[in-house]
Amino acid sequence: MSFTRRAALASAALLMVVQPALAATPAKPVAAAQKKAPTGSDFVPSPEAIKAHMSFLADDAMEGREAGTRGYDIAANYVAAQYALLGVKPAGDKGTYLQRVPLLAFRPAGEGALTLTGADGAAVALKYGEDYLPNAQAQAADLSVEAPLVFVGYGVVDATRGRDDYAGLDVKGKIVVMLSGAPSSIQTEERAHLSSPNTKRTEAAKRGAIGVLTIPTTSGEKRRPFARGLAGMKEWRVTWRDAQDVGAIRAPGAPALAQISLAGAAKLFAGAPTTLDAVLAEAETPQGAVKGFPLASKAKVTLKTEIEKRESSNVVGLIEGSDPTLKAQTVILSAHLDHIGIKEDAKPGEDRVNNGALDNASGVATLLEVARGFKNTKVRPKRSIVLLALTGEEKGLVGSDYFANKPTVTKADIAADVNLDMPVLLYPFTDVIAFGAGRSTVGEAVTHAAARVGVAVSPDPLPEEGLFTRSDHYRFVEQGIPAVFLMTGFQNGGEKAFTTFLKTNYHHPGDDLNQPIDYQAAAKFALVNYEIARELANAPARPVWKKGDFFGAAFAPAGHPSAAK
């Protein structure tokens, strides 16, 4: 029997078994201490219900839940069925639970070409795989750009720090050459934002640049060698497409053209007023005060891209609030439903399915259990609750970007997002981490809610990773909406559990139901998130950004509903 046929039969069988079981199984206490926690609510999460959800979503029948595949669609229909069983209102398209997310996949078609021409007219062709790697284009199967080159340092513009790497440079109609990343002295979450190719290309486009070439720093090359990128040339990148089937990318007027190696950068810097070695040395200082200048060459870049349309969906439900005025506002609980699919290079007899049990069947199971809590509570929340299972997180936060730009509820009335991504439910956690909590008054709600459950809120244990910008909540932040990203903390064995999971099972077939998943901890995590959502839904005032916060200033200026008061 083929894998496809076997998966279809298994999914149908599992659906018949799990749904009635969930409907019939009463909630059981999660633990004596937890049951006695002075939460003031009547919600007792069910470890059995969470296990049942995870057992379905992380089954081999889902084939790894990759966005745009049949396995993902089965999982999405399962989540929609659970919303229906709970009596949650449909909040997707046309009275359904599904919000269609039209996807566009793209990858390089061939090697492309990159040629430098000096002031003397001599042309030098850079070598594919040695000097450059082409960037696929979401908006053009064929692209040719020819223009002078201008080096712009890191290409960072940060008004809060009085920094503008374009100061004194004319880049209109030019191709800009920039270093990857941003100076190490910048706060890590803010550095992650300023390092983003989207952020950098937006600044380049504002100044009239028509393309971007990126070169690594020496430390960046050590962390991720240029040669490693060669293996990724056949991988599909994904974005969403608009009504005209055009791929949604930021700053399309200044596309990312190619990644340049250090060897290729030496050719770009031939005849430059400052040597590449001097530039790279300055880039490694904390301030990274690299000055830009015109380069001696112009470049012609020719690219071909393979483009393919795909389809997926977010799953959206609504629990209507009880307050006649506040119910117009919504608190979003989000969790990505997708994972990374089938391992194509698996050896014969080797497990091929990346089940994504903890990444992120656990988050979606938490979402569903929190939904059950709100539907069964005697005291309904004042604000409405949006339940949002997202596609395409693993493809670059695509589903959340689509929803944040095209929400099925009124955007101005979205009060906050609480995002559940990869809680490592392998130990009895005693603390949680709320990335971004200190940036808005959402953090106060998290602290109050966690205290009611007897759980501590710990600071970010991995500040160097800039995790605040790396999950679905960040697409809401970019719309000015206060948000936090919740995960289990490092106390009581959490650090070892987390680091071991990253080393052994993260984005690997080992992230399956054979792991020693602690479903009591899962129920406790559901209770924490229920209390956070309840706190936000019932607060007299909607959350706002803290005064002077970097992200609040960037995305919620004066007049925005969530602007600092």
VONU-230673 format. One record per residue: x, y, z of N, C-alpha, C in turn; residue in three letters. Coordinates in pm, whole numbers, plus 50000, padded with zeros to 5 digits. Each point is the difference from the previous one (the first is absolute). Layout:
BEGIN
XYZXYZXYZALA...
END
This chain:
BEGIN
500854988050000499155012050000500895012450000MET499685009949919500835012049990499915008150128SER501025008150023500015008650119498805009449997PHE499695005449880498905009649988498674993650039THR499724987849946498754993350029499924996250147ARG501124995250054500024996050140499755012150090ARG500575011649963499805012150079498565004549999ALA499354999049883498605004249989499104991450088ALA500214986949997499194991050082500255002450148LEU501265002150035500345002250141499375012850051ALA500035010549919499445012850043498514998950021SER499314993049910498554998450014499664992150125ALA500764989450024499754991850118500265007950128ALA501075007549999500365007650119498955010750029LEU499485006249896499005010250018498754994250065LEU499614987949957498804993850057500204996550147MET501244996550036500264995950137500155012050093VAL500765010149954500375010850090498845009550029VAL499225003849898498965009950023498954995450101GLN499434988049985499044995850102500634999050139PRO501254995650003500674998750131500105013450069ALA500355010449921500125013250059498665005350047LEU498974997249920498685005050037499484993350126ALA500394987250020499434992350110500845000250126ALA501325002849987500894998850115499925012250088THR499644998950125499965011650089501415004250038PRO500145012850033501305004950043500364994050135ALA501284996750015500484994850128500965010150061LYS500135000350130500895009650064501434998249952PRO500725011249986501374999249951500984996850112VAL499715004150117500834996950116499335006150122ALA500294994350115499345005050121500345014650026ALA501295003349990500425013950026499385009549899ALA499944995549877499465008649896498505001950019GLN499334989550038498555000850019499665010250109LYS500885001250100499755009150112500515014249973LYS500645002249884500545013249971498885010349999ALA500225011550067498945010150012499845008049871PRO499604993449894499875007049872498705007749989THR499004996350079498705006549989499214995449880GLY500444989549933499284994849884499514985950029SER499104995349917499474986550017500554990549896ASP501135003449938500584992049893501044990450056PHE499804987149976500984989750035500444993349871VAL501215003049950500454994249872500124984950008PRO499844993649885500044985449991501274995249931SER500884993050071501174994149934499594990449890PRO498894992650023499564990249900499585006649870GLU499325011450008499575006949880501215005049920ALA500985005650071501205004849931500734988449933ILE500104988850070500664988349942499264995349875LYS498675000250005499224995749884500255009049880ALA500025013150022500275009449891501404997749942HIS500984998950087501374997949953500134986649928MET499294989950048500084986949936499515000449857SER499015008249973499525001449864500975008649918PHE500315011850049500775009749921501434995449973LEU500574991850090501374995349983500064985849947ALA498894994949949499994986649943500665000149862ASP500554988549960500624998949868499035003349887ASP498724998450025499005002849896500035014549954ALA500495008850086500085014349963501215003049913MET500884990349984501175001249912500835012550029GLU500035003950127500845011350040499365013649984GLY498725000749958499215012449999500685011549927ARG500704997149892500645011149927498955008549932GLU500155013150010499045009349939499874997249851ALA498754999649952499764997749858499894985549962GLY499994990950100499904985749971498684994450053THR499674988049954498794993250043500024997150150ARG501184996550053500104997350142499665012250084GLY500465011649957499655012350073498505002349993TYR499424998149883498575002449984499174991050090ASP500434987350017499294991050091500075005650142ILE501185004650039500165005650135499135012550017ALA499945008449897499185012150008498524996450014ALA499554989949927498614995850011499714994150138ASN501004993350058499844994850136499785011550099TYR500845010349991499865011450091498645006649981VAL499585001649874498685005749974498904991550061ALA500144986849992499004991050059499945001650151ALA501155002150063500025002150144499335013150038GLN500245010649921499295012650023498494997649995TYR499574992449899498574997549984499434992250118ALA500754989950047499544992250116499835008850124LEU500865010150012499935009050116498935010749985LEU499485001649879499025010549977500635013649978GLY501275000149961500705012549969499475005449867VAL499845013249990499495006049878501054999549889LYS499594996849877500945000949888500435014449977PRO501285002149976500505013649977501005000149883ALA499854990349910500844999849882499295006649883GLY500134994349882499375005549880498594994449983ASP499075008749963498664996049956499314990850099LYS500065003550127499284992550100500614986750037GLY501264997949964500714987650033501095002950102THR500674989450046501135001650090501325002349927TYR500014998049869501255000649924500165013549930LEU501135006250023500395011849923501004995549894GLN499605000749875500884995949891501265008650000ARG501144993449990501285007049989500654995649870VAL499905008249895500614996349872501525001550009PRO500704989349975501454999850014500685001049864LEU501235004850002500845000249882501384994850040LEU500404989049938501314994150027500965003949887ALA501255002650034500955004349898501424995650039PHE500804997049897501384996150021500815003249875ARG501325001050013500825003149882499854989549891PRO499915004749877500004991149883501335001849929ALA500964992250040501335001549943500895008950084GLY501165003149946501045007050076499895015149992GLU499295005249901500015014449980501365004649954GLY500235013149999501295005549960500225013250071ALA501245002650039500385012650064501345004449942LEU499995011349930501215005049934500315014050050THR501295002450033500475013150041500735006649884LEU499775012949982500705007749898500675011950066THR501335001049987500745010850062499985012749918GLY500615010550055500045012949931500754999049868ALA500914990349989500764998349876499254991649896ASP498804995750035499204992149906500274985250006GLY500944995850081500304985650011498904993050081ALA499564988649950498924992750065500544987650070ALA499474997250119500374988250078498714992650036VAL499914987549959498824991850033500254992950133ALA499135002250096500124993050128499564985549983LEU500554991250084499754985749988498894995650094LYS499024993249943498894994450078500554989950101TYR499535000850122500394990650104501325003250066GLY500815008549938501265004450059499945014750040GLU499495008249908499935014450025498595004650038ASP499004993349949498635004650025499034988249995TYR498855002150063498854991249988498795008849969LEU499224996749899498895008649959498824999250097PRO499265011050011498775000150077498814998149906ASN499134990550034498774998149923499105012250018ALA499185002649898499145011850001498534995850000GLN499245004950097498594996350009499155007149896ALA500505010749943499175008149911500444999849854GLN501044992849969500485000149861500744987149967ALA499504992849899500704988049956501325003549932ALA500055011849939501235004949935500275014150049ASP501225002450046500375013250050501425003249957LEU500175011949949501345004949964500155014150052SER501065002350079500255013150060501455003749972VAL500235012249955501365004849973500125014150053GLU500995002250088500155013150062501335000950073ALA500465012350028501195001850084499774994450140PRO501104997050069499954994450135500375010450104LEU499285000050110500335008750114500004991650126VAL501105000350074500094992950127499365008650108PHE499094994250081499265007750100500234994750142VAL501174993950023500284994650133499024989050035GLY499445000650121498974990350040498655002949935TYR499845012049948498705003849945498955002150108GLY500445003650120499105001750114499605014750015VAL498725002150019499475013350031499214998750130VAL500415007350103499374998850131499955013850064ASP498855006449988499845013550052500185000650151ALA499634989350071500115000050146501455000950045THR500924995849916501425000650033500755010249915ARG499275007749923500625010249916500904994249892GLY499634988249949500854993349902499344999849863ARG500775003649897499534999149862501194996449913ASP500104987549963501134995449920499975005349857ASP498905006649962499905005949867500405014749998TYR500325005650115500325014250008501115003749901ALA499735010049918501005004849905500154991749874GLY499184989649984500124991249884498805001849906LEU500284999849871498955000549899499854985949943ASP498864993650031499804986349952498844999149901VAL499475011249960498884999849907500414993749868LYS499254989749958500314993149876501224991150009GLY500504997550121501224992050020499654986550063LYS500964990849991499944987550076500825002050125ILE499404997850117500745001850123500614986850045VAL501195001050057500724988650056500055002150150VAL499524990350078499965001750145500474987650073MET500495002350120500384989250089498764993650059LEU500034987050023498904993350069500035003550147SER498834999150065499935002250144499995014750037GLY500375002650125500055013550056501015000150114ALA500475011750041501035000650104499574993250131PRO500964993850066499724992150120499595008550120SER500245013149998499655008550114498505002550008SER499264997349893498565002549999499294988950078ILE499025003750081499234990350079499514988849908GLN500034987750050499884988449912498704999349921THR498865002550065498744999449926499925011049896GLU500485011850037500025011149907501014997549888GLU501114993850035500994996449897499424990049902ARG499224990550050499384990349911499085007049900ALA499245009850046499125007549910500825007949898HIS501025006950048500805008349910500844991649904LEU500284987550038500774990949914499154993749892SER498695000450017499114993249907500175005149857SER500124991049902500065004549860498805008449962PRO498824997150056498825008249971500215014350044ASN500515001850123500245013450053501055007249916THR501064993049968501105006449927499605003849858LYS499284991049932499605003249863498995011449997ARG499175000850104499055011150008500735013350007THR501065000650080500785012450009500715003049868GLU500504989749934500655001949871499025005349897ALA498794994249999498995004249903499575014550024ALA499905004150127499625013850031500965010049935LYS501234995849982501025009049946500254998049852ARG499164991749938500064998649855500894989249948GLY500554991450086500824988849953499144990349919ALA500614993149904499244991049913500394985350019ILE500854997350097500394986250027500974999650117GLY500124988150061500864998250118500874987749982VAL501295001650025500954988950011500484999650144LEU500094988250059500374998650140501294992150014THR500925005250082501254993050029500054996750149ILE500654989250039500044996350142501075007850074PRO499835001150131501105004350085500864987650026THR501185002150057500864988450028499374991050106THR499365006050101499354991850102498774993149942SER499285006849911498854993849935500404988349913GLY501125001149933500484989149916500374987950085GLU500515002350121500334988850088498744993050049LYS498975007950032498754994150050499284992349890ARG499965005649882499304993649888500855001549874ARG500864990549973500905001049884499225001649870PRO500535008249912499385002549870499744987149924PHE500934990750010499894987449925498764992150039ALA499535001950123498814992750044498765004149920ARG499995012349953498865004949924499834993149866GLY501054994249947499934993449870498994988550003LEU499954992850112499094988650011498545004550004ALA499775012650034498635004950011499445006049874GLY500764999749892499545006249877498784993249940MET499794987250031498854992849945498785000750091LYS500155006450116498895000950094499045011049959GLU498714997150020498975010049969499905010150114TRP499915012649963499585010350095498535002549976ARG499325005550100498555001749989499585013750053VAL499065006149930499325011850050498534998649965THR499185009750035498614999849955499885008849877TRP498934997949926499795007849878498705007850010ARG499985011249931498835008750007498944995849898ASP498965008249985498894996749910500434999149855ALA501125006249967500544999449864501064989149986GLN500104991450101500964988950002501455004750002ASP500225012050052501365005450014500504996950140VAL501224995150010500574996650129500175012250089GLY499604998650126500105010950096501405000450060ALA500775009949963501315002150061500125014750039ILE500845002750097500225013850042500935006849900ARG499785012849979500885008249917500364993449868ALA499014996949917500304993149873500895008049905PRO500075013150020500855008149913501484998250025GLY500364994250114501414997550033500184985350034ALA499884991249901500054985650029501384995450045PRO500014989350080501254993350035500474992349878ALA501165003449947500474994149874500894987950021LEU500925000850095500944988950018500715001250134ALA500454988450048500904999350115501434999049947GLN500865008450051501395000549952500924994050106ILE500914991449958500984994350093501095010250030SER500854996950097501135008850028500955000749880LEU500124988749929500835000149879499385009049894ALA498694999249984499325008749905500055014550042GLY499905002550131500065013750050501335006649967ALA501084992150005501315005549965500005005349857ALA499264993649911499915004749861499145012549991LYS498935000850080499185012050001500795012050052LEU500924997650095500745010950064501295003549926PHE500254994149886501205003549923499965014849965ALA501045007250037500085014349972499215008750094GLY499484994450109499195007850096500905009050084ALA499465011250051500825009150081500384994350136PRO499274990050046500334993050125500054985149970THR500974993250055500144985849969498914991850067THR499724988549942499024990950059500464995650139LEU501284997350018500514995850131499725010550107ASP500185012749964499755010850097498525000850034ALA499154998349900498555000350020499594988650093VAL500504988049974499624988350080500505001250143LEU501175005950018500545001850135499135009850079ALA499615011049939499165009950067498614994250031GLU499504991549912498684994150019499944991350125ALA501134994650042500034991350118500065007750131GLU500205013149997499995007850123498555001550047THR499785002350131498625000950050499145010249927PRO500545011549969499225010449932499884997649850GLN500954992549944499964997049858499815012449913GLY500775010350028499835012949931500654999649862ALA499474991749913500554998249867499465011049909VAL500885007449936499605010849911499814994749857LYS498985005049934499734996049863500705008749898GLY500044995349877500645007449890499634993349868PHE500065007449890499784993949869501124990249967PRO499664989049938500994990449953500395003249856LEU501094994349957500555003749869499304993449883ALA499214989750027499394992249892498505002249993SER499464996449886498564998249990499764985149980LYS498794995650030499694985849993498784997749912ALA500034988849931498824995349929499634986450058LYS498774999150048499524987850063498814994849919VAL500104987549958498924993749925499554987550076THR498684999450027499474989350082498794993449933LEU499874987050019498824992749959499444992650122LYS498675000350011499354994250117498874990749958THR499914988750066498884990849983498935003850102GLU498785002249952498915004850086498824990449991ILE499394997050117498924990150004498925004650099GLU498744999249960498895003550088499644988150088LYS499705003050125499534989850094498855005750084ARG499344991350075498875004350083500154994650141GLU499575008050097499934995450137498935008150071SER499924998850133498975007450073500395001750145SER499595011450056499975001750145498664995050050ASN499934996050127498754995350059499605009950109VAL498845006449982499645011550084498644997850065VAL499965001150132498764999250074499855011950092GLY498785003050040499735011750084499114996150118LEU500435003850119499174998950120499595014250036ILE498745002949982499535013950013500015004450145GLU500455012250023500055005750134498625003550051GLY499925002550131498715002650065499705014850018SER501015008549997499795014250025499495006949872ASP498905007450009499435006149880500965008949922PRO500935006350071500975008849933501314993049972THR500554993350101501334994049986500024988049907LEU498874993649975500024987949916500425003049857LYS499975012549960500485003549867501514998249989ALA500705000950115501444997950003500304985150010GLN501144996049945500364985850000501384997750059THR500124989050072501304994950046500264987449920VAL501114999849929500324988649915500894990150074ILE499614987349997500874989250044500454992749874LEU501295000249972500514994349875500974988750027SER500034990549907500964988950005500144994849857ALA501224997449958500154995149862499734985049994HIS499234996649899499564986149979500964992349911LEU500735007049916500864993349901501304995150063ASP500654990749931501364995750034500774998449869HIS501034991849995500925000149886499864988049907ILE498984991650023499694989549902500894987750006GLY500224994449881500724987349986501505002449980ILE500804991950064501455000649983500364993049870LYS500375007849899500214994549866501264991649989GLU501005002850082501284992949988500134988550099ASP498864995250052500044988950095500544987449933ALA500764992350075500534987349950498924989350005LYS500144989449921499004989250002499784994750142PRO498744999050040499664995250133500055010750108GLY500485011849968500115010850098498685007750007GLU499665005050118498795007950019500065012449911ASP498985002049919500005011449906499105011550045ARG499124997750096498995010050032500475009150113VAL500055012949972500255010050103498675003450066ASN499664992950107498665000950058499705013250069ASN501045006850051499765012850066499084999150120GLY500274990550089499164998450119500095012250091ALA501225004350029500195011950084500085012749917LEU500274998549872500115011549909499054998049882ASP498705002750008499405006950111498614994150028ASN499914986549989498744993650039499675003250145ALA501025001750083499785003250140499355013750016SER500455009849921499415013350007498565000249952GLY499704992749892498634999549949499104992550097VAL500494989250059499224992750101499705009050119ALA500975008250039499775009750107498915009849961THR500075005049878499005009349949498594994050009LEU499874987549958498694993450002499494997950143LEU500904996750089499584997950139499625013350065GLU500725010749971499635013250051498635004049945VAL499744996749874498695002949941498894992850077ALA500264987550037499014992650078499745006850133ARG501065005450060499835007150126499085012149987GLY500195007649894499175011949981498554996549964PHE499814989249926498644996349963499234994450119LYS500694993950096499334993650113499935008750124ASN500695011450000500035008150120498635006350026THR499695002150129498745006350037500055015149979LYS501205005750001500165014449984500725002549867VAL499285004349900500585002049868500965011950000ARG501024999749917500935011449992499305012449944PRO500475011650040499385012549954500385002949854LYS501284998749969500435001449861499844986649928ARG499965000449870499904987749922501374993449988SER500004986949986501224992149985500034994449859ILE501095002449928500214994149869500974988350015VAL499594988449952500854988150000500594998649861LEU501335000449990500645001049870501104989549983LEU499694989449925501004989849966500575003749864ALA501305001949994500645006649885500774990349911LEU499975002949873500824992949903501305007649974THR500984993149945501185006449945500965006650097GLY499924997050129500995005750091501404995349963GLU500114987349967501314994349966500525005349867GLU499155006849923500405005649871500375014850011LYS500005005250122500335014050017498865008350055GLY499214994350090498875007050064498995004649896LEU499724991549902499195004049885498535001250036VAL499444990050067498585000550034499675011550093GLY500865002650097499765011250092500145013349927SER500925000949906500155012349922498745002549918ASP499454989349943498775001549922498855004650090TYR499834993550114498905003850090500205014150053PHE501225003550039500255013350055499725011049898ALA500244997049873499715009649893498554999549954ASN499394988250007498634998149953499174992650105LYS499865005950119499304992950107498524998349969PRO499424989550054498574997549983499185007050108THR500685007250090499375008850097500565014049977VAL499405010050060500465013849979501395002050059THR500945004149916501405001150044500165009850116LYS499335011549992500165010250104499504995250135ALA499154989650000499444994950126500764987950055ASP501104995949935500824989250055500825005950115ILE499724995650121500625006050119501364994150031ALA500184986949974501264993350036500054986349933ALA501214994949990500214986249955500854992850103ASP499564988050038500794991150085500314987749916VAL501274997849973500414989649906500604988050074ASN499584988149960500444987550063500834992249898LEU501294999450021500874993349903501014991450073ASP499914987149977500974990150046500235000050151MET498924999150080500254997450142500624986150015PRO501134999550069500714987250016499424993150123VAL499034991549977499214993750107500604986650039LEU501245000550045500734987850035500404999650147LEU499515009350080500405001050140498945008350074TYR499954999150132499025007650077500455014650018PRO499705008249903500515013850001499425007950118PHE500795009750046499555008750110500055014749961THR500505002849879500035013849952499725000249851ASP499605011649950499825002149857500805012149958VAL500285000549870500695011549941499025006449903ILE499825013050013499115007549912500865010049924ALA500464995949883500865008749920499235012549960PHE500595011550029499375012849969499105005450110GLY499934993050113499065004150106500325013950054ALA501255003650006500375012950057499765011949908GLY499544997449880499865010849902498605006249998ARG499034993350057498645005250002499324995950129SER498795004950022499274996450121499464985849994THR500184993149888499694985849997500834992650104VAL501225004650022500884993750098499425000050140GLY499305010750034499375000650133498904989550012GLU499264998249891498954989850001500604986150015ALA501124997649934500684987050010500444997550145VAL500585009950061500484998650138498864997050097THR498915007649988498864997950090499394986149980HIS499834996249874499374987249970500854988250046ALA501305000749972500894989250040500044998550152ALA499965011350070500034999550146498784992650055ALA498865001449936498804993250048500144984849989ARG500834995549906500224985749982501214995250078VAL500735009450063501194996350074501204997649912GLY500065006849886501094998549905500775013149992VAL501324999250001500845011949989500145004149854ALA500285012849978500315005149866501475003950000VAL500784993249920501455002049997500435008649883SER501145006850013500525007749887500504991049888PRO500195005749885500494992949883501354993450031ASP500084986649995501284993450029500934999449878PRO499485003849884500784999249876499945013349926LEU500435011050064499855013149936500735001249867PRO501094992449986500795000849876499234994749880GLU498934992350022499254994149889498955009449942GLU499665010750070499005009349950498674993349969GLY499544991250090498834991849973498715008049987LEU499995012250052498795008149990499605002749855PHE500944999449909499695002849860499864987449916THR499964988250062500144987749922498824990550007ARG498855004950042498814991549994498815008649958SER498834993649987498865006349934499535012950065ASP500165001550130499555012250066500635012449939HIS501214998449943500735011749951499295006649882TYR499254992349923499255006049890498895009150053ARG499524997350121499045009150061500715012350055PHE501184998150057500805011250046500235009849886VAL500294994849880500245008749885498775008049959GLU498834996050049498785007749978499685009050120GLN500945000850094499815008650116499264993550115GLY499744987049993499204993050100500934994150108ILE499805003350127500834994150106499854984850002PRO501124993250021499974985449992501104994050086ALA499774987550041501034992350070500024985849943VAL501144993650018500224986449954500324991750124PHE499134990350030500104992150124500694986749977LEU500934996550088500564986550002500324996350144MET500174987150024500354995350133501415004550035THR500255002150131501255006150044501124990450030GLY501115005450048501244992550020500164994750142PHE499105003350092500124995150137499594985250008GLN500394993750109499554986350032500314990049887ASN501185001349941500394990749894499655004649860GLY499435011949990499575004949870501135002849903GLY501115005450050501115003249910500554987549934GLU500194989450080500514987549943499014994149901LYS498725000250034498984994549910499985007649868ALA500095013150008499945008449880501234998049912PHE501185000750059501224998849920500164986049942THR499584989850077500064986349949499044998349883THR498805005650012499034999149892500545006749874PHE500605011750014500545007049883501094991749931LEU500834993450079501124992449944499554986949935LYS498954993950054499674986449956498744998849915THR498965007750033498714997649935499405011949925ASN500525012050019499445011849933500144998749849TYR498905001849928499974998849853500614986849955HIS499564989450067500534986749978498864990050023HIS500014988749933498954990150025499874995750146PRO501035002450079499944996750141499045008550081GLY499515011049942499005008150069498634993649979ASP499814988650066498764992449983499424996550136ASP499004991550000499304996650124500734989650084LEU501144995249953500824990950080500815007450106ASN500045013249992500695007750103499224998950133GLN500695001750111499314998950130499195012650031PRO498935002249926499205012150014499244999750133ILE500095010950072499375001350131498655007049979ASP498934992349994498695005849970499425007650119TYR500464997150120499635008450114500585014049982GLN501265000649956500625013049971499265007049887ALA499554992349903499265005849889498715006550049ALA499314993350090498775005750055500295012750081ALA501104999950071500405011850077500325011649905LYS500664997149890500305010449902498715005649941PHE499024991449977498705004649950499345009350101ALA500104996650128499395008450103500675013850006LEU501335000349990500715012849999499505008749885VAL499894994149882499595007749884498545004150006ASN499164991550056498615003750023499925012350091TYR500784999850107499975011250094500545012949936GLU501014998749917500535011849931498945005949907ILE499374991649922498965004749909498835006150076ALA499634993750112498905005250081500355013750059ARG501245001550043500465012850054499915010949894GLU500474997049881499985009949891498575002949955LEU499174989749999498635001849952499155008250097ALA500334999650129499175006750100500595013050052ASN501215003649959500615012450048499195012249957ALA499895010150085499235012049963500525007049875PRO501345000249985500605006849885500744990049912ALA500005002349870500734991449910501505002150018ARG500834990249968501455001450017500585011249913PRO501065006150051500725010249925501504997550014VAL500765005449908501464999050005500545008850111TRP501114995950059500655008250101500595012549933LYS499965010950070500535012549947501494998649969LYS500385003849880501404999349959500444986549948GLY499094990249996500414986949950500345000849852ASP501044993049961500495000249863498934995449900PHE499364988750030499034994449905498695007950001PHE499615005050117498825008450005500185012649919GLY501185006250011500275012249923500054997149851ALA500554988249963500144996749859498674996749933ALA499104993250073498804994749935498685005650053PHE500025006850114498765005650055500235014650037ALA500115008649900500235014350027498775006450065PRO500135012550040498895007250062498764999049913ALA498884997150065498754998449927499624985649977GLY500984990950007499704985749988499264995550126HIS499034990849987499254995750119500864994450112PRO501194994649967500864994050101501215008650033SER499995012649955501145008850027500145002750149ALA501245002450043500265003050141499205012350042ALA499424999250117499215011250053500875009250084LYS
END
